[in-house]
Amino acid sequence: MTNIIIISMLALIAIISPLLSVYMRRQRFNTPDEEHEKKPVSIILCVQDNAQDIENNMSAFLEQEYEPGYEVIVVCAKSEDDTEDVLKRFAGNPRLYTTFIPDSSRYISRRKLAMTLGVKAAHNPWILFTDITCRPTSSLWIKTMTERMSEGKNIVIGPVIYDEESPLFYRFQRLHDDISLAHEAAFSTAYRSECNNILMLRNEFLEGRGFEGNLKYMRGEYDFIVNKYAVKGGTAITNDPEALLVEAEPTRKMWRNHRLYYMETRRHLSRKIRHRLPLVIDGAFFILSLLLPLIAITLALFNVQCSMLNAQCSMFNVQSPTLIAAPAALLLTIIIRTLIAGRRLRQFMSQIPAWKIVPLEIRLLWHKFHYWIAYRKADKYDFITHKI
């Protein structure tokens, strides 16, 4: 009877765990709306110490094919490299407009200030936020994004992936976040965005007073934009390759800080419980699906050893069903999870092999715990501009 209960529990967890995973979340990507009126677009780029990124990527932004017209607004903070000199090389392009952040600005996120100044300097009704560290893979990037701004939509989120030189784990963690966030945006109200590729209405940003209420938090600009301005059913998601941006590999410090800043940012976002609860449940069942078979195998072997020493039973008596069922359950949950993940990865233009997903998820759990410890130990004033 004990073996039956254990085997049943192992089988149940092995099947339920993959079905609760983030990869089971339905996805719905918006199709182009050719009939909706296209309007001119202003691309907002904030730069600081980005001389090499400007050199590599600016041409891709200035060579877009978009009939209604567009402009590129670059907001430059004081830099220690050749950022301003590199910008001057593009000064002759009529689509480029450059402005600067006042050096006197204090107690405010300079990045959010730069984005706000960019919006105010824009001349067009639609604004497209991204970073100079990103590069459009197509000259139809703007056109593809605007085709999703149909009736009833006020935000369009496009795909962003790290370049192939970026560590596999970086690419996986971003993908994992994108899958869960895209589901919420498609079927409910968008929570935030890991993708720095966002199209929205200029007037809506200004009428909502931009980043008011979170200007003291140093980062989280894309999270705050989506969380504040998204409405139920009003966010369009696209996985069209023409809308894809490829972002340069972040440094290890940048990656770590990005995760730590998010842990502070999420404390101030709306709808966080609804977003995080399914992820917590997924993580808990994933851990159970891995640990329970290992615990069952360990206990079974221990009991077998004790029985053999006491000469009370042979190895293939009471414990043999568990020794067979536990590895089978572990293998079953890995196979199901891998198959489900493989199908989902293709929708997000991922180059990550499906068979690596489970090892990467195990690593992700460890890193999340590590980030949490680091965040708890950090000085909370490191995340805001108001220093004491």
BANU-878118 format. One record per residue (C-alpha): residue number from 0; residue in one letter; x, y, z. Coordinates in Angstrom, 2 decimals. Layout:
BEGIN
- NUM|A|X|Y|Z;
...
//
This chain:
BEGIN
- 0|M|0.00|0.00|0.00;
- 1|T|2.84|2.40|0.84;
- 2|N|4.47|1.78|-2.51;
- 3|I|1.19|2.45|-4.32;
- 4|I|0.77|5.80|-2.55;
- 5|I|4.37|6.82|-3.25;
- 6|I|4.22|5.78|-6.90;
- 7|S|0.88|7.55|-7.39;
- 8|M|2.24|10.74|-5.85;
- 9|L|5.37|10.62|-7.97;
- 10|A|3.36|10.12|-11.15;
- 11|L|0.92|12.90|-10.27;
- 12|I|3.67|15.45|-9.58;
- 13|A|5.57|14.39|-12.70;
- 14|I|2.54|15.15|-14.89;
- 15|I|1.17|18.21|-13.07;
- 16|S|4.50|20.07|-12.86;
- 17|P|5.01|20.55|-16.64;
- 18|L|1.34|21.45|-17.08;
- 19|L|1.73|24.31|-14.57;
- 20|S|4.90|25.58|-16.20;
- 21|V|5.24|28.95|-17.86;
- 22|Y|5.55|27.17|-21.22;
- 23|M|1.93|26.01|-21.01;
- 24|R|0.65|29.57|-21.02;
- 25|R|-1.31|30.36|-24.15;
- 26|Q|0.13|32.96|-26.48;
- 27|R|-1.66|35.21|-28.92;
- 28|F|0.26|37.46|-31.25;
- 29|N|-1.43|40.31|-33.06;
- 30|T|-1.65|40.26|-36.83;
- 31|P|-1.03|43.34|-39.01;
- 32|D|-3.89|45.76|-39.49;
- 33|E|-3.38|47.15|-42.98;
- 34|E|-6.52|49.32|-42.90;
- 35|H|-5.75|51.24|-39.71;
- 36|E|-4.27|54.67|-40.38;
- 37|K|-0.50|54.81|-39.93;
- 38|K|0.92|57.94|-38.35;
- 39|P|4.40|59.46|-38.17;
- 40|V|6.65|58.07|-35.45;
- 41|S|9.31|59.53|-33.16;
- 42|I|11.99|57.11|-31.99;
- 43|I|13.34|57.98|-28.54;
- 44|L|16.95|57.01|-27.79;
- 45|C|18.82|57.91|-24.58;
- 46|V|22.61|57.79|-24.72;
- 47|Q|25.42|58.10|-22.20;
- 48|D|28.88|56.65|-22.77;
- 49|N|27.51|54.82|-25.83;
- 50|A|29.99|55.90|-28.50;
- 51|Q|30.56|52.39|-29.84;
- 52|D|26.83|51.53|-29.78;
- 53|I|26.02|54.68|-31.74;
- 54|E|28.72|53.79|-34.24;
- 55|N|27.33|50.27|-34.64;
- 56|N|23.57|50.85|-34.56;
- 57|M|22.56|54.40|-35.44;
- 58|S|22.54|53.78|-39.19;
- 59|A|19.96|51.01|-38.74;
- 60|F|17.61|53.47|-37.05;
- 61|L|18.12|56.18|-39.66;
- 62|E|17.61|53.89|-42.66;
- 63|Q|14.10|52.65|-41.93;
- 64|E|11.43|52.41|-44.63;
- 65|Y|8.27|54.01|-43.31;
- 66|E|6.07|56.06|-45.63;
- 67|P|4.24|58.27|-43.09;
- 68|G|7.63|59.50|-41.91;
- 69|Y|9.66|59.32|-38.72;
- 70|E|12.33|61.08|-36.70;
- 71|V|15.00|59.90|-34.28;
- 72|I|15.22|61.89|-31.05;
- 73|V|18.53|61.33|-29.23;
- 74|V|18.73|62.59|-25.66;
- 75|C|22.34|62.75|-24.55;
- 76|A|23.64|62.84|-20.98;
- 77|K|27.14|64.05|-20.20;
- 78|S|29.52|61.30|-21.27;
- 79|E|33.12|60.43|-20.58;
- 80|D|33.75|58.75|-23.92;
- 81|D|33.37|60.05|-27.50;
- 82|T|29.57|59.87|-27.54;
- 83|E|29.03|63.49|-28.56;
- 84|D|31.74|63.35|-31.22;
- 85|V|30.25|60.20|-32.77;
- 86|L|26.78|61.79|-32.77;
- 87|K|28.16|64.72|-34.77;
- 88|R|29.00|62.34|-37.62;
- 89|F|25.27|61.75|-38.10;
- 90|A|24.27|65.39|-37.60;
- 91|G|23.64|65.93|-41.31;
- 92|N|20.79|63.43|-41.39;
- 93|P|17.47|65.35|-41.50;
- 94|R|15.74|62.63|-39.47;
- 95|L|18.04|63.05|-36.47;
- 96|Y|17.43|65.51|-33.66;
- 97|T|19.72|65.70|-30.62;
- 98|T|19.06|67.30|-27.25;
- 99|F|20.85|67.19|-23.92;
- 100|I|20.02|66.59|-20.26;
- 101|P|20.75|69.58|-18.00;
- 102|D|23.76|68.87|-15.77;
- 103|S|21.94|70.52|-12.87;
- 104|S|19.17|67.89|-12.61;
- 105|R|19.18|66.22|-9.18;
- 106|Y|17.09|63.73|-7.20;
- 107|I|15.53|62.29|-10.31;
- 108|S|16.28|59.30|-12.51;
- 109|R|18.34|60.77|-15.32;
- 110|R|17.25|58.02|-17.68;
- 111|K|13.55|58.66|-17.04;
- 112|L|14.21|62.38|-17.36;
- 113|A|15.93|61.76|-20.70;
- 114|M|13.00|59.72|-22.00;
- 115|T|10.56|62.42|-20.88;
- 116|L|12.58|65.15|-22.59;
- 117|G|12.65|63.03|-25.71;
- 118|V|8.85|62.71|-25.73;
- 119|K|8.42|66.45|-25.22;
- 120|A|10.83|67.16|-28.08;
- 121|A|9.01|64.73|-30.39;
- 122|H|6.86|66.13|-33.20;
- 123|N|4.90|62.99|-34.04;
- 124|P|1.80|61.40|-32.45;
- 125|W|3.38|57.95|-31.97;
- 126|I|6.55|57.38|-29.96;
- 127|L|8.78|54.33|-30.12;
- 128|F|11.01|53.70|-27.10;
- 129|T|14.16|51.63|-27.37;
- 130|D|17.88|51.71|-26.50;
- 131|I|20.91|52.46|-28.62;
- 132|T|22.36|49.12|-27.49;
- 133|C|19.69|47.51|-29.69;
- 134|R|19.78|47.17|-33.46;
- 135|P|16.81|46.60|-35.79;
- 136|T|17.29|43.49|-37.89;
- 137|S|15.10|44.89|-40.65;
- 138|S|14.50|48.21|-42.37;
- 139|L|10.77|47.49|-41.87;
- 140|W|10.98|47.58|-38.06;
- 141|I|8.90|50.76|-37.64;
- 142|K|6.37|49.68|-40.27;
- 143|T|5.90|46.26|-38.63;
- 144|M|5.44|47.74|-35.16;
- 145|T|2.92|50.37|-36.31;
- 146|E|0.83|47.76|-38.15;
- 147|R|-0.11|46.36|-34.73;
- 148|M|-1.35|49.73|-33.45;
- 149|S|-4.92|48.96|-34.48;
- 150|E|-8.21|50.27|-33.09;
- 151|G|-8.40|49.76|-29.33;
- 152|K|-4.65|49.31|-28.87;
- 153|N|-2.53|51.90|-27.06;
- 154|I|0.73|49.95|-26.61;
- 155|V|2.67|47.65|-28.92;
- 156|I|5.48|45.48|-27.54;
- 157|G|7.97|44.05|-30.02;
- 158|P|10.51|41.25|-29.59;
- 159|V|14.06|41.75|-28.33;
- 160|I|16.74|39.11|-27.96;
- 161|Y|20.37|39.25|-26.90;
- 162|D|22.95|38.69|-29.61;
- 163|E|24.47|35.26|-30.13;
- 164|E|27.62|36.21|-28.24;
- 165|S|25.65|36.69|-25.03;
- 166|P|25.79|33.88|-22.46;
- 167|L|23.16|31.22|-22.96;
- 168|F|21.76|31.80|-19.48;
- 169|Y|21.20|35.51|-20.13;
- 170|R|19.22|34.67|-23.25;
- 171|F|17.22|32.02|-21.43;
- 172|Q|16.23|34.17|-18.48;
- 173|R|15.03|36.92|-20.78;
- 174|L|13.06|34.37|-22.80;
- 175|H|11.50|32.92|-19.64;
- 176|D|10.31|36.39|-18.60;
- 177|D|9.02|37.20|-22.11;
- 178|I|6.83|34.09|-22.23;
- 179|S|5.01|34.85|-18.98;
- 180|L|4.67|38.57|-19.72;
- 181|A|3.37|38.05|-23.26;
- 182|H|0.57|35.82|-21.96;
- 183|E|-0.65|38.48|-19.54;
- 184|A|-0.48|41.20|-22.16;
- 185|A|-2.48|39.14|-24.65;
- 186|F|-5.23|37.83|-22.38;
- 187|S|-5.44|40.36|-19.57;
- 188|T|-3.63|43.59|-18.67;
- 189|A|0.09|43.84|-19.42;
- 190|Y|2.15|43.81|-16.24;
- 191|R|5.55|45.03|-17.42;
- 192|S|7.98|44.50|-20.28;
- 193|E|11.39|42.88|-20.46;
- 194|C|11.56|44.09|-24.08;
- 195|N|12.90|47.60|-24.69;
- 196|N|10.87|47.88|-27.89;
- 197|I|7.65|49.74|-27.06;
- 198|L|5.35|51.82|-29.26;
- 199|M|2.73|54.05|-27.63;
- 200|L|0.77|57.28|-28.03;
- 201|R|2.65|60.51|-27.29;
- 202|N|-0.41|62.35|-25.97;
- 203|E|-1.23|59.50|-23.62;
- 204|F|2.26|59.61|-22.14;
- 205|L|2.06|63.36|-21.61;
- 206|E|-1.51|63.39|-20.30;
- 207|G|-0.58|60.64|-17.81;
- 208|R|2.36|62.79|-16.71;
- 209|G|4.95|60.28|-17.81;
- 210|F|6.94|58.74|-14.99;
- 211|E|5.33|60.83|-12.27;
- 212|G|5.23|58.81|-9.06;
- 213|N|8.34|56.74|-9.77;
- 214|L|10.94|59.26|-10.88;
- 215|K|13.07|58.66|-7.80;
- 216|Y|13.63|55.00|-8.73;
- 217|M|16.76|54.83|-10.81;
- 218|R|15.66|52.15|-13.29;
- 219|G|12.62|50.15|-14.35;
- 220|E|11.56|52.65|-17.02;
- 221|Y|9.99|50.11|-19.40;
- 222|D|8.33|48.27|-16.52;
- 223|F|6.75|51.46|-15.21;
- 224|I|5.57|52.57|-18.67;
- 225|V|3.73|49.34|-19.38;
- 226|N|2.42|48.92|-15.85;
- 227|K|1.05|52.46|-15.77;
- 228|Y|-0.39|52.85|-19.26;
- 229|A|-1.54|49.34|-20.16;
- 230|V|-5.29|48.71|-20.18;
- 231|K|-7.09|45.40|-20.42;
- 232|G|-7.02|44.21|-24.02;
- 233|G|-5.13|47.31|-25.11;
- 234|T|-1.64|45.84|-25.55;
- 235|A|-0.54|44.27|-28.83;
- 236|I|2.25|41.70|-28.91;
- 237|T|4.16|40.78|-32.05;
- 238|N|6.68|38.06|-32.76;
- 239|D|7.18|39.13|-36.36;
- 240|P|10.88|38.80|-37.30;
- 241|E|10.67|42.18|-39.04;
- 242|A|10.00|43.82|-35.65;
- 243|L|12.95|42.13|-33.96;
- 244|L|15.67|44.07|-32.16;
- 245|V|18.96|42.42|-31.24;
- 246|E|20.59|43.80|-28.11;
- 247|A|24.33|43.76|-27.45;
- 248|E|25.65|41.48|-24.72;
- 249|P|25.45|43.19|-21.31;
- 250|T|28.39|43.07|-18.96;
- 251|R|28.13|40.83|-15.93;
- 252|K|27.71|43.89|-13.71;
- 253|M|24.96|45.31|-15.93;
- 254|W|23.13|42.00|-15.91;
- 255|R|23.32|41.63|-12.13;
- 256|N|22.22|45.24|-11.55;
- 257|H|19.32|44.79|-13.95;
- 258|R|18.01|41.90|-11.83;
- 259|L|18.55|43.71|-8.54;
- 260|Y|16.87|46.89|-9.80;
- 261|Y|13.89|44.82|-10.92;
- 262|M|13.49|43.38|-7.41;
- 263|E|13.12|46.94|-6.16;
- 264|T|10.93|48.04|-9.09;
- 265|R|8.39|45.23|-8.68;
- 266|R|7.57|46.41|-5.16;
- 267|H|6.00|49.49|-6.74;
- 268|L|4.13|47.90|-9.65;
- 269|S|0.40|47.23|-9.75;
- 270|R|-0.96|43.69|-10.31;
- 271|K|2.22|42.07|-8.94;
- 272|I|0.43|39.34|-6.97;
- 273|R|-1.52|38.19|-10.03;
- 274|H|1.72|38.08|-12.00;
- 275|R|3.96|36.41|-9.44;
- 276|L|1.60|33.80|-7.97;
- 277|P|1.57|31.49|-11.05;
- 278|L|5.36|31.76|-11.24;
- 279|V|5.72|30.81|-7.58;
- 280|I|3.41|27.82|-8.07;
- 281|D|5.33|26.76|-11.18;
- 282|G|8.63|26.99|-9.30;
- 283|A|7.31|25.06|-6.31;
- 284|F|5.99|22.17|-8.40;
- 285|F|9.16|22.14|-10.50;
- 286|I|11.25|21.75|-7.35;
- 287|L|8.92|19.01|-6.09;
- 288|S|9.12|17.15|-9.40;
- 289|L|12.90|17.04|-9.06;
- 290|L|13.31|16.49|-5.32;
- 291|L|10.58|13.95|-4.60;
- 292|P|11.99|11.26|-6.96;
- 293|L|15.48|11.82|-5.55;
- 294|I|14.19|11.59|-1.98;
- 295|A|12.19|8.46|-2.83;
- 296|I|15.25|6.80|-4.38;
- 297|T|17.42|7.70|-1.39;
- 298|L|14.91|6.39|1.14;
- 299|A|14.30|3.22|-0.86;
- 300|L|18.02|2.47|-1.08;
- 301|F|18.41|3.17|2.61;
- 302|N|15.56|0.81|3.48;
- 303|V|16.95|-1.85|1.18;
- 304|Q|20.35|-1.57|2.82;
- 305|C|18.83|-1.86|6.28;
- 306|S|16.73|-4.84|5.22;
- 307|M|19.71|-6.64|3.72;
- 308|L|21.80|-6.06|6.84;
- 309|N|19.00|-7.42|8.98;
- 310|A|18.43|-10.26|6.53;
- 311|Q|14.73|-9.52|6.60;
- 312|C|14.10|-9.18|2.87;
- 313|S|15.82|-9.18|-0.46;
- 314|M|16.53|-6.14|-2.61;
- 315|F|13.70|-6.88|-5.04;
- 316|N|10.93|-7.06|-2.51;
- 317|V|9.10|-4.14|-1.00;
- 318|Q|11.33|-1.32|-2.31;
- 319|S|11.86|-2.41|-5.91;
- 320|P|8.69|-0.71|-7.30;
- 321|T|9.81|2.65|-5.86;
- 322|L|13.32|2.24|-7.24;
- 323|I|11.79|1.82|-10.69;
- 324|A|8.99|4.39|-10.39;
- 325|A|11.07|7.27|-9.01;
- 326|P|13.59|7.50|-11.90;
- 327|A|10.73|6.95|-14.35;
- 328|A|8.79|9.86|-12.82;
- 329|L|11.86|12.11|-12.98;
- 330|L|12.44|11.19|-16.61;
- 331|L|8.76|11.67|-17.44;
- 332|T|8.59|15.22|-16.07;
- 333|I|11.81|16.17|-17.90;
- 334|I|10.52|14.77|-21.21;
- 335|I|7.10|16.43|-20.94;
- 336|R|8.61|19.77|-19.90;
- 337|T|11.15|19.65|-22.72;
- 338|L|8.52|18.88|-25.36;
- 339|I|6.22|21.66|-24.16;
- 340|A|9.10|24.17|-23.93;
- 341|G|10.39|23.27|-27.40;
- 342|R|7.06|24.16|-28.96;
- 343|R|6.93|27.48|-27.13;
- 344|L|10.52|28.44|-27.89;
- 345|R|9.84|28.46|-31.61;
- 346|Q|7.19|31.15|-31.13;
- 347|F|9.75|33.45|-29.51;
- 348|M|12.49|33.08|-32.13;
- 349|S|14.76|31.41|-29.61;
- 350|Q|17.94|29.61|-30.63;
- 351|I|18.13|27.77|-27.29;
- 352|P|18.00|23.97|-27.71;
- 353|A|14.94|22.54|-25.94;
- 354|W|16.99|19.82|-24.21;
- 355|K|18.88|22.51|-22.28;
- 356|I|15.73|24.04|-20.79;
- 357|V|15.52|21.92|-17.63;
- 358|P|19.18|22.46|-16.63;
- 359|L|18.74|26.18|-17.32;
- 360|E|15.59|26.28|-15.20;
- 361|I|17.45|24.67|-12.31;
- 362|R|20.13|27.31|-12.65;
- 363|L|17.46|30.01|-12.83;
- 364|L|16.00|28.92|-9.48;
- 365|W|19.43|29.16|-7.89;
- 366|H|20.08|32.61|-9.38;
- 367|K|16.72|33.92|-8.23;
- 368|F|17.59|32.83|-4.70;
- 369|H|21.01|34.43|-5.07;
- 370|Y|19.48|37.69|-6.35;
- 371|W|17.03|37.71|-3.44;
- 372|I|19.86|37.33|-0.91;
- 373|A|21.89|40.06|-2.63;
- 374|Y|18.86|42.37|-2.70;
- 375|R|18.13|41.81|0.98;
- 376|K|21.73|42.70|1.82;
- 377|A|21.86|45.75|-0.45;
- 378|D|21.48|49.31|0.73;
- 379|K|17.99|50.32|-0.43;
- 380|Y|19.23|53.83|-1.14;
- 381|D|21.28|52.36|-3.99;
- 382|F|18.04|51.96|-5.95;
- 383|I|16.77|55.54|-5.63;
- 384|T|18.14|58.99|-6.42;
- 385|H|17.37|60.47|-2.97;
- 386|K|20.60|59.77|-1.11;
- 387|I|21.08|60.48|2.58;
//
